[in-house]
Amino acid sequence: FQGEPGANSDTACRNMFPDMEPLPCPTFEDAFNAVETGKADLAMIPIENTIAGRVADIHHLLPESKLHIVGEYFLPIHFQLMVLPGVRRDEIRSVHSHIHALGQCRTYIRKNGWKPVVAGDTAGAAKLIAALKDRTMAALAPALASTLYGLDIIEENVEDTDSNVTRFVVLTRNRQWAERPSADARMMTTFIFRVRNVPAALYKAMGGFATNGINMTKLESYQLGAFTATLFYADIEGHPDDP
């Protein structure tokens, strides 16, 4: 996973794969590479959030990687306000966290008059405060981070909405589709495709899904280095082995 120990991605790993050892990586590229080279068996990668939207970096990394999506995990996101032991609330001047976390707690931060400061990730912000020992700094991070870095939680679940959920995808280097648990179980398939920048290109690409009664639940477009072609990220209902 990308981030420091105690990040939301770490929590997702521990929840979905309690018998496996989480491997923190500095960047998404490093997390992808760890699986591609065999250093790790799986990657737990956030792909979208109900508040912040899609994680743009991932949509650009997926087409170039040699990894396959074999699972997904939905993690309710809760942020805890944590400080050095003994720090009072009125001592806080700045709040540090990942840019998405700051955005998801924007109203709370503004109401308290604190300065938001962007960090590499949520747990990294907690680790930084523990190292600097600055009593004017607080972090917004998952509860696990307070345990790992010896910080006190002085307010729980400070996110602006209680419908904050991040969707993670599980990646592996082996092309092994998830098994259908039962004959009537609903399955989701994710894929990325490219069309030329010509009239009706997308319409023609989508026609086969409509005529075969395949429900598409998500379709997002984005550019990849040029405006001559467009990449699309899609989720459809069904299994790759379905007729």
LOKE-919427 format. One line per field, with one value per residue: residue in one letter; x negated, z negated, y of N, C-alpha, C in turn. Coordinates in steps of 0.02 Angstrom, whole numbers, plus 50000, padded with zeros to 5 digits. Layout:
// LOKE-919427
res A_...
n_east X_...
n_up Z_...
n_north Y_...
ca_east X_...
ca_up Z_...
ca_north Y_...
c_east X_...
c_up Z_...
c_north Y_...
END
This chain:
// LOKE-919427
res F_Q_G_E_P_G_A_N_S_D_T_A_C_R_N_M_F_P_D_M_E_P_L_P_C_P_T_F_E_D_A_F_N_A_V_E_T_G_K_A_D_L_A_M_I_P_I_E_N_T_I_A_G_R_V_A_D_I_H_H_L_L_P_E_S_K_L_H_I_V_G_E_Y_F_L_P_I_H_F_Q_L_M_V_L_P_G_V_R_R_D_E_I_R_S_V_H_S_H_I_H_A_L_G_Q_C_R_T_Y_I_R_K_N_G_W_K_P_V_V_A_G_D_T_A_G_A_A_K_L_I_A_A_L_K_D_R_T_M_A_A_L_A_P_A_L_A_S_T_L_Y_G_L_D_I_I_E_E_N_V_E_D_T_D_S_N_V_T_R_F_V_V_L_T_R_N_R_Q_W_A_E_R_P_S_A_D_A_R_M_M_T_T_F_I_F_R_V_R_N_V_P_A_A_L_Y_K_A_M_G_G_F_A_T_N_G_I_N_M_T_K_L_E_S_Y_Q_L_G_A_F_T_A_T_L_F_Y_A_D_I_E_G_H_P_D_D_P
n_east 49958_49985_49907_49879_49860_50014_50097_50251_50252_50172_50254_50359_50291_50261_50389_50449_50357_50309_50213_50100_49947_49935_49856_49780_49764_49676_49734_49869_49820_49713_49783_49853_49741_49686_49770_49763_49630_49625_49599_49704_49862_49990_50075_50152_50251_50314_50451_50561_50662_50806_50823_50709_50693_50620_50457_50337_50204_50200_50279_50197_50087_50131_50155_50024_49968_49934_50026_50171_50342_50416_50503_50603_50623_50719_50700_50759_50726_50648_50590_50477_50439_50281_50149_49993_49958_50047_50069_50171_50329_50340_50211_50181_50131_50112_50167_50124_50122_50163_50203_50332_50394_50393_50480_50597_50627_50649_50747_50749_50616_50611_50708_50645_50540_50411_50252_50241_50125_50040_49993_49895_49968_50102_50062_49928_49929_49962_49849_49751_49785_49765_49627_49577_49624_49702_49810_49908_49959_50074_50142_50242_50298_50314_50373_50282_50157_50132_50104_49989_49895_49895_49984_50115_50290_50401_50522_50649_50693_50707_50741_50829_50945_51047_51052_50935_50835_50708_50661_50565_50454_50394_50242_50148_50008_50038_50151_50293_50455_50581_50676_50846_50954_51080_51210_51302_51240_51191_51069_50929_50839_50692_50616_50501_50501_50459_50503_50503_50488_50611_50768_50909_50837_50838_50973_50982_50897_50968_51082_51091_51107_51233_51318_51305_51359_51284_51250_51180_51098_51011_50922_50784_50687_50521_50369_50212_50071_50084_50193_50245_50302_50418_50431_50534_50609_50697_50834_50923_51068_51048_50950_50784_50781_50909_51031
n_up 50000_50024_49929_49754_49613_49533_49611_49705_49808_49755_49651_49729_49789_49676_49631_49738_49770_49649_49616_49685_49710_49701_49819_49821_49942_50020_50131_50253_50370_50321_50247_50348_50417_50323_50324_50458_50468_50382_50249_50168_50143_50169_50205_50119_50170_50169_50264_50284_50199_50104_50075_50118_50247_50393_50383_50460_50497_50502_50611_50713_50694_50703_50843_50892_50812_50772_50702_50629_50585_50451_50348_50230_50103_49982_49880_49741_49704_49573_49481_49355_49235_49186_49066_48985_48829_48694_48748_48761_48832_48863_48892_49020_49183_49316_49435_49497_49639_49770_49932_49978_49860_49786_49866_49847_49719_49715_49673_49534_49499_49539_49455_49332_49350_49387_49471_49622_49672_49799_49806_49851_49832_49727_49611_49617_49580_49445_49400_49425_49334_49213_49221_49230_49115_49091_49008_49061_49171_49253_49310_49438_49448_49468_49330_49300_49324_49214_49114_49164_49167_49044_49007_48941_48957_48971_49020_49101_49261_49357_49485_49618_49667_49642_49738_49797_49894_49954_50101_50131_50240_50270_50325_50429_50500_50570_50688_50630_50611_50495_50408_50437_50303_50293_50401_50432_50391_50396_50499_50532_50662_50705_50824_50940_51083_51247_51364_51529_51572_51649_51733_51659_51605_51470_51459_51547_51483_51368_51411_51417_51284_51250_51342_51300_51176_51063_50912_50881_50751_50722_50806_50853_50922_50973_51011_51076_51080_51208_51327_51431_51418_51313_51153_51069_50918_50854_50770_50768_50747_50717_50757_50817_50881_50920_51042
n_north 49941_50116_50242_50288_50174_50145_50222_50249_50155_50056_50013_49959_49852_49772_49742_49671_49572_49494_49399_49427_49520_49693_49802_49950_50082_50217_50287_50279_50224_50149_50053_49986_49936_49850_49740_49702_49660_49554_49575_49599_49517_49565_49721_49853_49975_50138_50196_50277_50401_50441_50574_50650_50605_50527_50448_50522_50488_50349_50311_50346_50266_50133_50090_50073_49980_49806_49740_49659_49684_49605_49608_49705_49830_49913_50049_50132_50299_50380_50517_50560_50684_50714_50737_50784_50699_50768_50895_51038_51083_51220_51255_51221_51268_51235_51112_50955_50848_50728_50795_50762_50721_50839_50912_50839_50869_51001_51098_51079_51112_51248_51303_51297_51382_51345_51323_51237_51114_51033_50863_50716_50597_50535_50460_50490_50624_50613_50544_50641_50744_50678_50664_50797_50855_50969_51071_51149_51091_50982_50825_50750_50594_50412_50309_50208_50264_50346_50255_50193_50297_50357_50462_50570_50557_50686_50722_50634_50562_50675_50709_50794_50736_50591_50496_50457_50363_50258_50175_50035_49947_49783_49727_49614_49524_49413_49345_49314_49290_49345_49224_49179_49184_49123_49060_49161_49275_49446_49516_49624_49701_49785_49891_49968_50069_50133_50260_50329_50504_50541_50573_50493_50387_50341_50306_50198_50110_50082_50021_49879_49838_49887_49821_49691_49690_49728_49803_49958_50032_50134_50262_50347_50478_50524_50612_50557_50615_50673_50754_50686_50563_50476_50404_50285_50240_50106_50026_49877_49773_49603_49455_49422_49297_49273_49224
ca_east 50000_49948_49915_49846_49901_50069_50139_50313_50236_50147_50314_50393_50252_50268_50458_50466_50308_50280_50157_50043_49908_49936_49792_49788_49724_49678_49776_49909_49775_49676_49829_49862_49679_49675_49808_49736_49565_49631_49584_49768_49910_50049_50074_50216_50244_50376_50465_50609_50691_50872_50820_50655_50695_50571_50387_50314_50141_50211_50305_50141_50040_50160_50144_49954_49946_49949_50064_50242_50387_50446_50548_50614_50639_50748_50681_50786_50669_50657_50529_50471_50394_50232_50097_49945_49989_50053_50083_50240_50360_50327_50142_50175_50130_50114_50188_50086_50148_50165_50246_50401_50420_50407_50541_50654_50638_50641_50792_50725_50554_50627_50746_50599_50491_50343_50221_50230_50059_50041_49940_49895_50025_50130_50019_49866_49938_49956_49778_49714_49799_49730_49555_49561_49645_49728_49874_49958_49979_50118_50148_50304_50274_50352_50358_50223_50097_50119_50073_49921_49849_49899_50021_50180_50348_50441_50590_50658_50738_50718_50756_50888_51004_51041_51056_50869_50812_50658_50660_50498_50450_50339_50205_50098_49974_50065_50218_50337_50517_50615_50726_50914_50970_51140_51233_51338_51202_51174_50997_50910_50777_50664_50567_50482_50495_50442_50535_50474_50525_50650_50840_50945_50793_50863_51038_50970_50866_51017_51139_51093_51132_51305_51354_51300_51392_51235_51259_51118_51112_50966_50882_50748_50637_50463_50316_50149_50013_50097_50264_50262_50340_50446_50438_50595_50611_50766_50856_50984_51092_51034_50886_50749_50794_50979_51040
ca_up 50000_50024_49868_49693_49572_49499_49659_49721_49850_49709_49618_49777_49794_49615_49626_49790_49769_49581_49609_49726_49680_49742_49841_49840_49998_50021_50184_50288_50417_50282_50229_50409_50433_50274_50347_50524_50459_50337_50180_50133_50179_50187_50190_50099_50200_50171_50333_50283_50135_50114_50067_50157_50316_50412_50369_50529_50509_50516_50678_50759_50684_50721_50912_50905_50768_50795_50647_50641_50529_50433_50291_50208_50032_49966_49812_49714_49685_49514_49463_49285_49222_49138_49046_48936_48764_48649_48784_48756_48895_48877_48913_49091_49232_49384_49441_49552_49665_49843_49961_49980_49792_49769_49902_49818_49652_49728_49631_49465_49491_49543_49396_49276_49365_49393_49537_49650_49702_49837_49795_49902_49819_49661_49559_49620_49540_49375_49388_49424_49272_49160_49227_49218_49047_49091_48974_49098_49230_49245_49371_49452_49471_49440_49260_49296_49323_49146_49077_49190_49157_48976_49003_48908_48996_48930_49048_49147_49319_49370_49556_49628_49683_49619_49796_49827_49906_50007_50134_50147_50284_50254_50387_50428_50564_50604_50715_50598_50595_50434_50420_50420_50243_50306_50471_50441_50361_50443_50505_50565_50700_50720_50878_50970_51156_51282_51429_51567_51568_51711_51718_51645_51583_51407_51473_51578_51433_51317_51441_51401_51216_51251_51380_51263_51112_51009_50876_50864_50691_50718_50866_50844_50974_50954_51061_51054_51113_51271_51340_51492_51401_51246_51117_51030_50863_50852_50728_50793_50709_50752_50747_50882_50912_50940_51115
ca_north 50000_50179_50281_50266_50129_50180_50257_50213_50097_50005_49985_49917_49790_49732_49718_49622_49517_49495_49351_49449_49575_49754_49829_50020_50106_50291_50314_50229_50190_50099_50000_49946_49901_49797_49682_49682_49627_49497_49593_49593_49475_49605_49792_49882_50041_50177_50218_50332_50418_50470_50647_50680_50582_50477_50460_50530_50454_50278_50303_50354_50211_50068_50067_50056_49926_49738_49711_49645_49694_49541_49617_49773_49837_49979_50068_50194_50341_50422_50552_50579_50741_50688_50784_50757_50688_50826_50957_51061_51104_51291_51264_51202_51322_51207_51042_50925_50785_50722_50848_50738_50721_50909_50931_50804_50898_51073_51138_51072_51151_51319_51322_51304_51434_51317_51326_51171_51104_50970_50813_50664_50554_50547_50433_50528_50684_50593_50528_50704_50779_50642_50677_50867_50872_51037_51070_51188_51052_50924_50785_50714_50528_50356_50295_50165_50305_50371_50200_50180_50353_50382_50525_50569_50579_50732_50724_50577_50564_50746_50720_50837_50695_50521_50451_50459_50295_50249_50110_50011_49888_49737_49712_49560_49516_49354_49355_49266_49326_49326_49173_49196_49145_49085_49067_49223_49330_49500_49528_49686_49699_49851_49889_50032_50064_50195_50272_50384_50567_50548_50572_50430_50333_50313_50275_50133_50066_50064_49987_49808_49828_49899_49769_49628_49698_49733_49866_49994_50073_50192_50277_50410_50491_50564_50615_50527_50644_50706_50765_50651_50504_50480_50342_50279_50192_50082_49970_49845_49715_49541_49423_49415_49233_49267_49220
c_east 49956_49960_49874_49890_49953_50114_50203_50301_50209_50206_50352_50357_50264_50339_50473_50420_50273_50220_50096_50009_49910_49866_49801_49740_49730_49727_49819_49866_49736_49720_49842_49800_49666_49711_49779_49671_49567_49613_49646_49814_49968_50036_50145_50213_50311_50389_50518_50637_50757_50873_50769_50655_50639_50500_50351_50250_50151_50236_50249_50091_50067_50146_50073_49929_49963_49990_50138_50282_50422_50494_50557_50633_50665_50735_50715_50729_50688_50590_50532_50422_50345_50174_50046_49980_49989_50069_50158_50265_50343_50254_50133_50178_50136_50134_50157_50119_50142_50215_50319_50432_50437_50471_50603_50671_50636_50684_50769_50663_50568_50663_50700_50543_50420_50318_50212_50163_50058_49981_49946_49951_50046_50085_49951_49870_49932_49884_49736_49723_49764_49655_49537_49577_49666_49799_49928_49985_50024_50121_50219_50284_50319_50330_50295_50159_50081_50085_50000_49872_49857_49932_50087_50234_50391_50510_50595_50705_50758_50732_50822_50951_50992_51048_50990_50841_50761_50662_50588_50504_50388_50307_50156_50066_50001_50137_50264_50400_50546_50669_50795_50936_51033_51165_51267_51302_51185_51098_50986_50844_50756_50614_50556_50474_50482_50481_50500_50518_50560_50724_50867_50901_50818_50930_51029_50940_50917_51074_51146_51120_51208_51343_51353_51327_51345_51241_51191_51133_51067_50929_50850_50695_50579_50410_50253_50092_50025_50173_50286_50302_50363_50450_50503_50586_50683_50775_50920_51004_51080_50964_50851_50763_50867_50985_51067
c_up 50000_49958_49810_49657_49533_49546_49672_49763_49808_49673_49665_49786_49735_49609_49676_49789_49702_49572_49650_49693_49726_49758_49862_49896_50002_50072_50214_50337_50381_50264_50290_50423_50386_50295_50413_50518_50412_50265_50137_50175_50207_50173_50173_50118_50198_50241_50335_50212_50147_50109_50115_50230_50330_50393_50437_50545_50532_50587_50730_50753_50709_50793_50926_50862_50800_50742_50666_50577_50513_50373_50275_50135_50020_49893_49792_49685_49626_49495_49390_49278_49168_49128_49002_48869_48722_48682_48777_48824_48913_48896_48988_49136_49304_49381_49504_49573_49741_49871_49964_49911_49769_49803_49872_49747_49656_49681_49558_49453_49491_49481_49336_49289_49370_49464_49564_49685_49735_49819_49848_49894_49746_49605_49559_49581_49466_49356_49382_49358_49213_49161_49208_49147_49040_49064_49011_49158_49211_49312_49376_49483_49442_49369_49253_49291_49254_49104_49099_49172_49089_48968_48966_48956_48951_48959_49103_49205_49337_49444_49563_49644_49661_49676_49833_49833_49962_50035_50153_50198_50263_50320_50377_50497_50604_50628_50688_50576_50529_50450_50398_50360_50251_50376_50483_50411_50415_50441_50544_50601_50718_50777_50904_51045_51186_51347_51463_51563_51634_51692_51709_51621_51519_51418_51501_51527_51382_51345_51421_51331_51215_51285_51344_51192_51053_50977_50858_50807_50685_50784_50856_50898_50945_51008_51032_51097_51178_51280_51403_51479_51329_51217_51077_50978_50855_50802_50759_50747_50749_50738_50815_50918_50933_51016_51145
c_north 50062_50216_50253_50215_50169_50219_50217_50151_50040_49972_49939_49850_49744_49703_49663_49561_49514_49449_49371_49509_49636_49778_49902_50040_50182_50319_50258_50190_50135_50039_49955_49904_49843_49733_49657_49643_49567_49512_49588_49550_49515_49678_49814_49956_50078_50203_50273_50340_50454_50545_50677_50658_50532_50498_50461_50492_50381_50267_50310_50296_50144_50046_50044_49998_49858_49701_49703_49657_49629_49547_49690_49773_49908_49994_50133_50236_50385_50452_50573_50638_50718_50737_50748_50748_50752_50892_50974_51085_51176_51305_51252_51264_51295_51133_51013_50859_50784_50773_50826_50739_50792_50933_50900_50827_50974_51116_51136_51114_51226_51343_51334_51355_51409_51323_51254_51167_51035_50927_50759_50614_50564_50522_50468_50592_50669_50578_50591_50740_50745_50656_50748_50890_50945_51037_51110_51150_50994_50887_50757_50648_50474_50341_50253_50206_50331_50318_50190_50235_50387_50449_50515_50592_50623_50744_50671_50594_50636_50761_50757_50797_50624_50471_50448_50388_50295_50179_50093_49954_49848_49715_49655_49555_49457_49367_49301_49303_49301_49275_49198_49153_49102_49101_49134_49284_49382_49512_49593_49676_49770_49844_49960_50022_50133_50200_50330_50446_50581_50544_50501_50373_50300_50277_50205_50084_50041_50022_49914_49794_49836_49843_49701_49633_49701_49802_49897_50042_50133_50199_50345_50417_50532_50560_50584_50554_50679_50712_50729_50588_50509_50410_50343_50225_50171_50026_49942_49788_49652_49517_49417_49350_49223_49264_49285
END
